[in-house]
Amino acid sequence: MLSRLLDVVTPRPEGEDRFIGGNMHPAALRVYGGQVLAQAVSAAVATVADDRVIHSQHAYFLRPGDPGTPIVFEVERARDGGSFSSRQVVASQRDKPILVASMSFQQASRGDDYQGDMPSAPEPESLPNERQLSLEAGRLDESFMITTGEDLDIRLVDPIDWGHLEPRQPLLQAWMKTTGPVPDSRGLHHALLAYLSDAFLVDVCLIKHGRSFDDPRWQIASLDHALWFHADFRVDEWLLHVVEADRISGGRGLGRGSFYTRDGRLVASTVQQSVMRLR
């Protein structure tokens, strides 16, 4: 449910610059990386002045998260300058870090403006969503519903048939939004986009050679994640995430994503490297 997602991505304060977060999918085999990215954003936002807005997050995934254990977020106020603030966040379970992230915030500024054109894509209303497709195929994994839950509406232009994989071009387009309204808190919308940004960056590298997450011969996991925010947006309105694989080599894959509003504004960019190697 969307209400649970909003609660999970907003860890509760416990002492100075310390926060405790729950898990969205407690019955899963691991914690979804996007959840921890989102919680780290929320924890950092809570320690920064309201006139400063996050513009970048750089994170490393260090260990798999245990979905049955709460996550502790500790924020270091690295710097508060004249117009920028920097925060370091360590997410831990059982006193061991599972993610470290650096975030930068900026006061509103003015300057030049440029972006490339948004790629063409069918309207989201013309496409089925991932939950509908999974239900029809009888393969809904209720323990790990990242793209198939009732909290998010995600519609791929060319859906991946994980049951009948064939090598294909490493390009995906996915319309994304929450299934209901989100409160008017800019930091919450940023956290939820961080949650969305972890979807499909590994997938787009796997489909190039017809690989699957559940192939026991392969080790597949996210290594690091970078996210840049360019302009205001709402996650309860349609965003087009265009995802491409830039490079697959050395047992790693590099995926790149761009988030566009429906009227064509580029509002966020993301890059992620994953390990993809034979065991």
Phi and psi in degrees as a GROMACS rama.xvg file:
@    title "Ramachandran Plot"
@    xaxis  label "Phi"
@    yaxis  label "Psi"
@TYPE xy
-62.5229  -37.2468  LEU-2
-60.8841  -37.0629  SER-3
-67.8718  -41.6903  ARG-4
-60.1616  -44.5274  LEU-5
-61.1843  -37.5701  LEU-6
-69.2448  -43.3331  ASP-7
-66.2675  -40.8971  VAL-8
-78.931  4.04074  VAL-9
-120.578  79.7012  THR-10
-60.8786  146.972  PRO-11
-85.6422  143.457  ARG-12
-70.078  142.298  PRO-13
-144.619  86.2053  GLU-14
90.5438  179.357  GLY-15
-72.69  120.299  GLU-16
57.8256  29.8401  ASP-17
-130.03  135.851  ARG-18
-138.191  152.021  PHE-19
-120.992  128.837  ILE-20
-120.76  144.871  GLY-21
-89.7121  -170.285  GLY-22
-124.086  139.311  ASN-23
-71.8275  -33.8493  MET-24
-128.752  77.7722  HIS-25
-65.2697  -16.8946  PRO-26
-95.8575  2.89019  ALA-27
-76.1428  168.692  ALA-28
-76.7272  -24.529  LEU-29
-153.23  165.684  ARG-30
-81.0959  135.102  VAL-31
-66.2956  126.327  TYR-32
-58.1469  -37.1878  GLY-33
-61.1368  -28.9868  GLY-34
-63.611  -45.3765  GLN-35
-69.4936  -36.7341  VAL-36
-58.2498  -46.0904  LEU-37
-64.5422  -43.2232  ALA-38
-65.5482  -36.6012  GLN-39
-64.5228  -40.0156  ALA-40
-60.1827  -48.216  VAL-41
-60.7349  -41.9633  SER-42
-63.58  -42.7521  ALA-43
-67.5819  -43.122  ALA-44
-56.487  -36.7092  VAL-45
-67.3007  -13.2879  ALA-46
-107.954  5.8977  THR-47
-115.68  146.407  VAL-48
-58.2183  147.04  ALA-49
-62.1598  -23.0415  ASP-50
-84.818  3.73854  ASP-51
-114.836  130.326  ARG-52
-115.88  138.14  VAL-53
-62.8756  135.704  ILE-54
-123.13  -12.4721  HIS-55
-157.609  151.001  SER-56
-138.063  131.726  GLN-57
-128.139  121.551  HIS-58
-135.05  150.771  ALA-59
-120.299  130.773  TYR-60
-86.8524  120.135  PHE-61
-101.474  -37.4418  LEU-62
-144.122  153.905  ARG-63
-63.6689  140.595  PRO-64
-85.1507  142.958  GLY-65
-90.3088  113.441  ASP-66
-67.6686  -10.8371  PRO-67
-94.0603  3.54173  GLY-68
-125.103  132.89  THR-69
-60.0293  156.574  PRO-70
-110.685  130.91  ILE-71
-97.2959  129.785  VAL-72
-115.551  120.745  PHE-73
-115.378  126.841  GLU-74
-106.648  129.76  VAL-75
-104.823  125.307  GLU-76
-82.8529  83.2485  ARG-77
-62.1561  -41.226  ALA-78
-165.245  141.321  ARG-79
-125.304  101.9  ASP-80
-94.6828  -164.279  GLY-81
-65.6544  -35.3409  GLY-82
-138.028  -8.1533  SER-83
-120.96  148.04  PHE-84
-128.565  142.103  SER-85
-121.155  140.425  SER-86
-133.711  142.498  ARG-87
-113.475  132.37  GLN-88
-124.687  131.488  VAL-89
-114.851  123.696  VAL-90
-101.714  127.939  ALA-91
-133.268  153.616  SER-92
-134.634  132.379  GLN-93
52.5053  42.2688  ARG-94
65.3736  17.675  ASP-95
-121.062  130.693  LYS-96
-68.9474  136.007  PRO-97
-108.469  -17.9447  ILE-98
-156.284  140.695  LEU-99
-123.529  139.872  VAL-100
-142.338  143.454  ALA-101
-113.889  137.351  SER-102
-133.113  145.703  MET-103
-124.193  140.059  SER-104
-124.614  149.511  PHE-105
-139.242  142.178  GLN-106
-68.2211  156.212  GLN-107
-57.0304  132.955  ALA-108
-137.346  162.446  SER-109
-120.78  146.017  ARG-110
-170.943  -164.448  GLY-111
-67.7496  163.626  ASP-112
-137.083  131.551  ASP-113
-158.245  145.681  TYR-114
-156.6  158.193  GLN-115
-77.9069  169.172  GLY-116
-73.9519  146.707  ASP-117
-70.7997  134.782  MET-118
-61.8327  151.381  PRO-119
-70.9329  147.33  SER-120
-156  149.139  ALA-121
-61.0516  154.863  PRO-122
-64.341  143.317  GLU-123
-60.594  -32.3187  PRO-124
-64.5325  -18.3735  GLU-125
-86.3746  -1.95143  SER-126
-116.152  146.811  LEU-127
-76.1722  153.894  PRO-128
-94.0846  167.64  ASN-129
-64.4927  -33.9277  GLU-130
-65.2575  -45.6367  ARG-131
-59.4559  -45.0495  GLN-132
-64.3497  -40.4141  LEU-133
-67.305  -39.441  SER-134
-65.1487  -43.0536  LEU-135
-65.0211  -33.8451  GLU-136
-85.9514  -7.56313  ALA-137
69.0368  30.8985  GLY-138
-126.108  28.8882  ARG-139
-71.2948  118.218  LEU-140
-92.1636  97.4568  ASP-141
-70.5341  -10.8442  GLU-142
-86.3315  -13.6012  SER-143
-148.856  64.8593  PHE-144
-93.2918  77.4151  MET-145
-76.0174  -53.8696  ILE-146
-102.163  -1.36875  THR-147
-119.7  8.6692  THR-148
-80.1911  -177.399  GLY-149
-91.7087  3.47462  GLU-150
-92.656  -28.6308  ASP-151
-123.432  146.356  LEU-152
-112.57  106.037  ASP-153
-122.069  126.215  ILE-154
-130.19  110.448  ARG-155
-83.1397  137.816  LEU-156
-64.816  -40.675  VAL-157
-131.23  85.4199  ASP-158
-57.4577  150.901  PRO-159
-87.429  125.708  ILE-160
-94.4258  90.1973  ASP-161
-65.5993  -19.9334  TRP-162
-79.735  -18.8453  GLY-163
-139.917  68.3691  HIS-164
-76.4917  136.402  LEU-165
-132.277  144.377  GLU-166
-55.0802  138.373  PRO-167
-149.045  169.912  ARG-168
-61.4923  136.754  GLN-169
-81.5676  66.5844  PRO-170
-142.207  129.329  LEU-171
-131.665  145.308  LEU-172
-125.596  126.172  GLN-173
-134.882  122.385  ALA-174
-79.5115  136.635  TRP-175
-139.181  142.696  MET-176
-167.973  166.984  LYS-177
-75.0737  160.075  THR-178
-82.351  -5.92009  THR-179
-149.406  178.126  GLY-180
-68.8017  148.572  PRO-181
-115.788  137.321  VAL-182
-54.722  155.503  PRO-183
-78.0229  63.4784  ASP-184
-119.295  112.777  SER-185
-59.254  -40.4844  ARG-186
-62.7543  -34.7669  GLY-187
-67.5676  -40.5379  LEU-188
-65.386  -37.762  HIS-189
-64.1756  -42.9816  HIS-190
-62.4262  -41.8372  ALA-191
-69.1134  -32.5517  LEU-192
-68.1742  -36.0133  LEU-193
-59.4012  -39.1128  ALA-194
-60.2954  -46.9757  TYR-195
-66.651  -31.7052  LEU-196
-67.3602  -18.0059  SER-197
-83.7946  -7.94896  ASP-198
-82.7662  133.125  ALA-199
82.3046  -7.33472  PHE-200
-72.7996  -30.9192  LEU-201
-80.6293  -41.666  VAL-202
-54.8082  -42.7769  ASP-203
-66.254  -27.1677  VAL-204
-78.1455  -35.4975  CYS-205
-67.3839  -39.529  LEU-206
-71.128  -19.0254  ILE-207
-55.9586  -39.6288  LYS-208
-114.999  16.8511  HIS-209
68.674  34.9222  GLY-210
-88.3865  158.321  ARG-211
-126.953  148.748  SER-212
-59.1317  -35.4965  PHE-213
-94.8111  15.7867  ASP-214
-75.8857  113.331  ASP-215
-66.0614  -13.937  PRO-216
-76.7661  -15.895  ARG-217
-115.343  139.872  TRP-218
-97.4609  123.288  GLN-219
-134.423  123.056  ILE-220
-162.609  153.349  ALA-221
-74.7234  141.75  SER-222
-105.866  -54.3561  LEU-223
-146.497  165.393  ASP-224
-150.788  131.685  HIS-225
-125.155  140.281  ALA-226
-142.013  131.145  LEU-227
-122.22  133.479  TRP-228
-102.834  128.695  PHE-229
-106.846  -33.3196  HIS-230
-157.577  166.954  ALA-231
-68.1139  153.767  ASP-232
-162.08  172.89  PHE-233
-129.218  135.606  ARG-234
-84.2016  -5.91975  VAL-235
-93.7598  11.6614  ASP-236
-123.082  152.936  GLU-237
-58.4255  131.893  TRP-238
-124.123  135.247  LEU-239
-96.9701  118.74  LEU-240
-100.458  113.332  HIS-241
-101.621  118.006  VAL-242
-121.058  132.555  VAL-243
-134.788  149.604  GLU-244
-89.4289  124.211  ALA-245
-89.0315  -38.8354  ASP-246
-158.812  137.938  ARG-247
-127.843  114.727  ILE-248
-167.912  158.538  SER-249
60.025  26.3008  GLY-250
76.5396  19.7089  GLY-251
-136.117  156.326  ARG-252
-129.655  141.304  GLY-253
-117.16  117.881  LEU-254
-112.906  148.064  GLY-255
-131.229  136.642  ARG-256
-131.169  151.908  GLY-257
-132.938  130.662  SER-258
-103.273  124.651  PHE-259
-119.33  142.64  TYR-260
-74.4816  168.603  THR-261
-63.1753  -27.7527  ARG-262
-89.8243  11.2078  ASP-263
94.9258  8.75422  GLY-264
-81.7701  130.647  ARG-265
-80.6589  113.104  LEU-266
-109.031  -17.7088  VAL-267
-159.26  151.966  ALA-268
-132.997  149.022  SER-269
-145.458  150.437  THR-270
-138.356  138.508  VAL-271
-140.807  140.105  GLN-272
-109.87  137.984  GLN-273
-128.146  155.623  SER-274
-87.7347  132.098  VAL-275
-142.552  89.8249  MET-276
-143.739  154.108  ARG-277
-67.1127  137.917  LEU-278
